[in-house]
Amino acid sequence: MNLRSILPCASLLAAFALAATPAHADRDAVQFGSQIVVGPNESVHDAVCFFCSVEAQGPINHDVVVFFGNVHIAKHSDHDVVVFFGNLRLDPDATVTHDVVDFFGNIHLGENASVGNDVVAMFGSVRTADSASIGGNRVVQPGWILWIPLMILGGIVTLIVSVIRNHRRQQYYAAGYYPPPPPPPMPPQA
């Protein structure tokens, strides 16, 4: 490899490195396995949590995203709240200004809690107080719609495997092959 082919590649890499803008995540809370706690006198911009929960007593100024954990909002979140495999609870008078989405979990909205746009619960449930308000659509896809077809499919696969094993066992015995007898017991050691 000669210098003439390396020089344009190095120049291009240097230009990309100088043109890259740094990320400003100084007010974001990102955790893996540790709970995010926002105190009553604190606030965060975004809260992202993997295998943990978000306990927000103070405001969240943008999005909340949680994988395999729960979300509890006491005051407000100024954008979206998305939860995968966990539950979401809004306290009385709490607000989410945009959307609430929960996959494989439950959503509970307390008294006078409000969601600005849509509430979506995929394979879960939504419980709302009578005074809670939802500004957009309310979409609930119950869990049995997923689990019953999967259980039926699993039953069919189990039945097919059982029939094939029984058929092979019958062929094995019909050919005169029998499993060897167990070994005789060992005499007691003195």
C-alpha positions in Angstrom: 0.0 0.0 0.0 1.4 3.4 -0.9 1.2 6.8 0.7 -1.0 8.2 -2.0 -3.9 5.9 -1.2 -3.6 6.3 2.6 -3.4 10.1 2.5 -7.0 10.7 1.2 -8.4 8.2 3.7 -6.6 9.8 6.6 -7.7 13.3 5.5 -11.3 12.2 5.2 -11.2 10.6 8.7 -9.7 13.8 10.1 -12.4 15.9 8.5 -15.2 13.7 10.0 -13.5 13.8 13.5 -13.3 17.6 13.4 -16.9 18.0 12.1 -18.5 15.8 14.7 -20.6 17.6 17.3 -20.4 16.5 20.9 -23.5 15.2 22.6 -24.9 17.3 25.4 -26.1 14.7 27.9 -25.2 16.5 31.1 -28.8 16.5 32.4 -29.8 13.1 31.2 -30.1 10.1 33.5 -29.1 6.8 31.9 -28.7 3.7 34.0 -28.2 0.0 33.5 -29.3 -2.1 36.5 -29.6 0.8 39.0 -32.7 2.7 39.8 -33.1 6.3 38.6 -34.5 8.4 41.4 -35.5 12.0 40.7 -36.0 13.9 43.9 -38.8 16.4 44.5 -36.3 19.3 44.1 -34.5 17.8 41.1 -35.2 17.5 37.4 -33.6 15.5 34.5 -33.9 16.0 30.8 -34.2 12.4 29.6 -34.4 9.2 31.7 -33.3 5.9 30.1 -33.2 2.8 32.1 -32.3 -0.8 31.2 -33.2 -3.5 33.8 -34.2 -0.9 36.4 -37.0 1.4 37.3 -37.6 5.2 37.3 -38.9 6.9 40.4 -39.7 10.5 39.5 -40.8 12.7 42.3 -39.5 15.8 40.4 -40.1 16.8 36.8 -38.7 15.1 33.7 -38.2 17.6 31.0 -38.3 15.2 28.0 -38.6 11.5 27.4 -38.7 8.4 29.7 -37.7 5.1 28.3 -37.5 1.9 30.4 -36.7 -1.6 29.5 -37.6 -4.3 32.0 -38.5 -2.0 34.8 -41.3 0.2 36.2 -42.0 3.9 36.0 -43.6 6.0 38.7 -44.2 9.7 37.9 -45.4 12.0 40.7 -45.3 15.4 38.9 -44.9 15.5 35.1 -43.0 14.4 32.1 -42.8 16.9 29.3 -42.8 14.5 26.4 -43.2 10.7 25.9 -43.1 7.8 28.3 -42.3 4.4 26.9 -42.0 1.2 29.0 -41.1 -2.3 27.8 -41.9 -5.2 30.1 -42.9 -3.1 33.1 -45.7 -1.0 34.6 -46.4 2.7 34.6 -48.1 4.6 37.3 -49.0 8.3 37.3 -49.9 9.8 40.7 -52.9 12.1 41.2 -52.4 15.4 39.3 -49.4 14.0 37.4 -49.1 14.8 33.7 -47.4 13.5 30.6 -47.6 16.1 27.8 -47.3 13.7 24.8 -47.8 9.9 24.5 -47.7 7.0 26.9 -46.8 3.5 25.5 -46.4 0.3 27.5 -45.5 -3.1 26.0 -46.2 -6.1 28.2 -47.2 -4.1 31.3 -50.0 -2.2 32.9 -50.8 1.5 33.0 -52.4 3.2 36.0 -53.5 6.8 35.9 -54.4 8.4 39.3 -57.0 11.0 40.1 -56.8 14.1 37.8 -53.8 12.6 36.0 -53.6 13.6 32.4 -51.9 12.4 29.2 -51.7 15.0 26.4 -51.9 12.6 23.4 -52.3 8.8 23.1 -52.2 6.0 25.6 -51.2 2.7 24.2 -51.0 -0.6 26.1 -49.8 -3.5 24.0 -50.5 -6.9 25.7 -51.3 -5.2 29.0 -54.1 -3.1 30.6 -55.0 0.5 31.4 -56.7 1.5 34.6 -57.7 5.1 34.9 -59.5 7.1 37.7 -62.7 8.7 36.7 -61.2 12.1 36.7 -58.1 11.2 34.6 -58.0 12.6 31.1 -56.5 11.4 27.9 -56.1 13.9 25.1 -55.8 11.5 22.2 -56.7 7.9 21.6 -56.7 5.0 24.1 -55.5 1.8 22.5 -55.5 -1.4 24.6 -54.4 -4.7 23.2 -55.0 -7.3 25.9 -52.3 -9.9 26.6 -54.5 -12.9 25.9 -54.5 -11.9 22.2 -50.8 -12.9 22.1 -50.6 -15.6 24.7 -53.6 -17.8 23.6 -52.3 -18.3 20.0 -48.8 -18.9 21.3 -50.2 -21.6 23.7 -52.2 -23.2 20.9 -49.1 -23.2 18.7 -47.0 -24.7 21.5 -49.6 -27.4 22.1 -49.6 -28.3 18.4 -45.8 -28.5 18.4 -45.8 -30.7 21.5 -48.4 -33.0 20.0 -46.4 -33.4 16.8 -43.2 -34.1 18.7 -45.0 -36.7 20.9 -46.5 -38.5 17.9 -43.1 -38.6 16.1 -41.4 -40.0 19.2 -44.1 -42.7 19.7 -43.8 -43.7 16.1 -40.0 -44.0 16.3 -40.3 -45.9 19.5 -42.7 -48.4 17.9 -40.4 -48.8 14.9 -37.4 -49.4 17.3 -39.3 -52.2 19.2 -40.8 -53.7 16.1 -37.2 -54.2 14.7 -36.4 -56.3 17.7 -34.1 -53.8 19.4 -34.7 -53.4 23.1 -32.8 -51.3 25.5 -30.1 -53.0 27.4 -31.0 -54.2 30.9 -29.7 -52.1 33.8 -26.4 -53.2 35.3 -26.6 -55.5 38.4 -26.3 -53.8 41.7 -22.8 -53.5 43.2 -22.1 -55.7 46.2 -21.7 -53.8 49.5 -18.2 -52.8 50.3 -16.9 -54.1 53.6 
